[in-house]
Amino acid sequence: MASIRRTLSPAFRDRPYLNGGSPFSVQSPSQKAFSSSKYSSPLVSAFVTFAIPVRRFVAGALLQRAPRKGQQWRRAFFRCLLFFFLGFLLGLVPFGHVDDDDAEIRSHHAFNFDIKPPHVNVQFDDGGGDQVVKRREDLVLDVSPVVPVAVAEKYDDDDDVASAAAVVPRKQVIVVTPTYNRALQAYFLNRMAQLLRLVPPPLLWIVVETKAASAETADILRKSGVMYRHLVCGNNLTSAKDRGVYQRNTALEHIERHKLDGIVYFGDDDNIYSLDLFDSLREINRFGTWPVAMLAPSKNKAILEGPVCNGSQVNGWHTNDKSKRLRRFHVDMSGFAFNSTILWDPKRWHRPTSIPIRQLDSVKEGFQETTFIEQVVEDESQMEGIPAGCSKVMNWHLHLRAHSLVYPKGWQLQKNLDVVLPIL
């Protein structure tokens, strides 16, 4: 079969075209319109020069149907660039309504980080049924600080009261608790932990054990929610009297070495305390003392041991036991507290010697308190009776013991106790 081949005539190739155009170029109507003499001003020419490339760019990015092979990425790039530019322009357009008052406040308080009280709108009834609306600029919430009555009574001028309203940090309370393995140890420590949890911070609970730190005690301290330090007394303990002395000395040495600042209080785990006691501890400057209630040796009545005060001045002591009347200061171990800086800053308190303050194990039982206090203060003039008049009992020393009960290992009972409790 014969094939027919059509070729372009040489005459069409050699034909000249006006203005150097191509045989397939067609002038658009817009080009015709803008090429006339009517639109030949410089401004219009510049606009045409800018508009035509933009139109070609948009048409090429959006309307091109069949891009050449290898140019798909260029088309996608142009489209992303176009939409990014449109989104940028839309982001500059303000949307919504801006309150004139807010705009004025922003213009006058630019870069001002002062805390201003919020404005409120309030409607008032004048009695006749008509509601009078106050402008929010005329009514401002009162955000003046609240000054405690006890602090306000110390000042006569309102300016002094306002200056006293500044936040004053509370003193840290350092509670030293010696403990040892016994049947009711878990009960006493948990009760003590629940109490200290209610005391406002800052508070540090120093628990001292003998020989080694038990896992049971460590577990209670971790779950207590109180900031604590778990120490171990490494001294050889020969008696119950020496045990408490060495444990407290271990805590005193720790406070002195780390220079802990606060009010030190020896709080045994088997005593009973009120929250008012810990609030009063923060009022102590150097050394504070108060009366402690305890059971008499016969266990049939309660007695007091501690200071007799006139206001905050200590004038005398409650004495009950004839064998302890030779003591200089008649105070229970849980009936006094002192500033921790006395231990590690003797120059501040004008101490005549820098010998470490410790409890003595060479004295008779019952004289550890008075021999320790004699190292801290010289006489009653350096003491503070709390509360005023020493007229309130804030803790009780009941001497509760359970000698007949066996200490269970891990504080867990493997089987039921063979104990019968009579019901009255």
KALINHU-V944114 format. One record per helix or strand of 2 or more residues. SS is the DSSP state (hx for helix, st for strand). FROM is the first residue (numbers start at 0). LEN is the number of residues. If there is no record, write none. Layout:
ss = (SS SS)
from = (FROM FROM)
len = (LEN LEN)
This chain:
ss = (hx hx hx hx hx hx hx st st hx hx st hx st hx st hx st st hx st st st st hx st hx hx hx st hx st hx)
from = (9 17 28 36 41 71 99 121 130 148 157 172 184 202 214 227 239 262 271 274 286 291 301 312 321 335 340 367 379 383 387 394 408)
len = (4 3 6 3 22 20 9 4 4 4 7 6 13 8 9 6 19 4 2 7 3 4 9 6 3 4 4 9 3 2 3 3 3)
